[in-house]
Amino acid sequence: MQRNFTLNYKETHGITRKIKLWQRGFWDHVIRDERDFANHFHYIHYNPVKHGCVLKPEDYPHTSFHEYVKRE
């Protein structure tokens, strides 16, 4: 999956040299059920807080968090 994405990205952007898009230790994960989805959903939105970028998820401007708040 990563390889196909990288190849498609390079082709779309006209890149012919070797590039690294994935950080070491990254792996694909298939969402198994609603609980698994919720866990990953919250992990993604809490990540900027965990890494000290903001105090609350809603303070981080580069997130889908705001869109989900609007929808619910």
C-alpha positions in Angstrom: 0.0 0.0 0.0 2.8 2.5 0.9 4.7 1.6 -2.2 1.7 2.1 -4.5 0.9 5.5 -2.8 4.5 6.6 -3.2 4.7 5.6 -6.9 1.4 7.3 -7.6 2.5 10.5 -5.7 5.8 10.6 -7.7 4.0 10.2 -11.0 1.3 12.8 -10.2 4.0 15.3 -9.2 6.5 14.5 -11.9 9.2 13.3 -9.4 11.8 10.9 -10.8 14.4 10.9 -8.0 14.2 8.7 -5.0 12.1 10.2 -2.2 11.1 9.2 1.4 7.5 9.8 2.3 7.1 7.5 5.2 8.7 7.7 8.6 10.4 4.6 10.0 8.1 2.5 12.1 5.0 3.4 10.2 2.7 0.6 9.3 -0.7 0.3 7.7 -3.7 -0.5 9.8 -7.1 -1.8 8.7 -9.9 -0.4 10.9 -11.7 -3.5 12.4 -14.8 -2.1 14.0 -16.5 1.1 15.4 -14.4 1.0 18.6 -11.1 0.7 16.6 -12.2 3.6 14.5 -13.1 5.7 17.5 -9.7 4.9 19.1 -7.8 6.0 16.0 -10.0 9.0 15.5 -9.2 10.3 19.0 -5.6 9.4 18.7 -5.2 11.5 15.6 -6.9 14.5 17.1 -5.1 14.3 20.5 -1.6 13.9 18.9 -0.9 17.7 18.8 -1.7 17.9 22.5 0.5 14.8 23.3 3.4 16.4 21.5 3.1 19.8 23.2 1.9 21.8 20.2 -1.3 22.9 21.8 -3.2 22.5 25.1 -6.4 21.3 23.6 -7.2 19.5 20.2 -9.4 22.4 19.1 -6.5 24.8 19.4 -4.6 23.0 16.6 -5.4 24.7 13.2 -4.3 21.8 10.9 -6.8 19.2 11.8 -10.1 17.7 10.8 -11.3 18.1 14.4 -13.0 21.4 13.6 -15.0 19.8 10.8 -16.2 17.0 13.0 -17.3 19.4 15.7 -19.4 21.3 13.0 -21.0 18.1 11.8 -22.1 16.8 15.2 
